[in-house]
C-alpha cells in the first residue's frame, strides 16, 4: 500500500494503523499531533484508524526552543 508520510512516499502493508506509522517516526510520549488527509486525528483514535492506499499522513512533533 502506498502512503505519503510527511511529504514522502512510503510503502506499508495493508491494514497498517495510524499508531504504527507514528511509532515508526517518533517515540515521543507527548507533543505529537497527526493529521490524516488534512484532518487532525485525536491520539485516542490512532490505534483504531486503519490507513488506506494513497492516504496522506502528517506527523508533527513539538520542540522547545527560545
N, C-alpha and C positions, 0 to 999 in steps of 0.2 A: 504494500500500500504506500502511496506517495503522499507525503505531508510537506508543508512549508513550516519550518520552525525558526522563529526569529529571522525571517527573510531568506533562509537557506533550505534548499530541497533536502529531504531526508526520506529514507526508506524505513518502514516499520511493518511488523507483522500485523495481520488482520486481528481485530479485537483489542488492540492496544488502548489503554486508558490514558486520560489526561494526566493522572497522577504518575503513571510510569514514565511518560515523556518528561514531565517536570523533574522527576528524580534523576533522570539521565543528565539534566542540565545543571542542577544545583542541589546541594544538600542543606541549604539554608533552612532552619526551622521556622523562620518568620521573615517578614518583609518581602514576600514574594506575591506577585499578582499575575494572573493569567487571563488572557483573552482568547476566545475561540471564535474564529470568523468575525472578529470585531466586537464581540460581546464578552464582558467580564464574567468569569465563572467563579462563584464562591468556592473557597477552599474545601468546604464540606462536600461539594459535589464532584471534586476532581476524580475520585476513585470510581464513581458511578457513571462518569462521562466517557463513553466509548467513542473513539475517533473514527472518521470515515475518510475514504480516499479523497485527496485534494483539499482537506481541511487546512486552515491557516491558524497556527498557534503562535502567540506572542507571550513570552515569559519575561517578566520584568522583576529585577531584584533591587530593592532599595539599598543605597550605600550612604554611609555617613561621610561627612566632609565639612569643610568650612571655607 
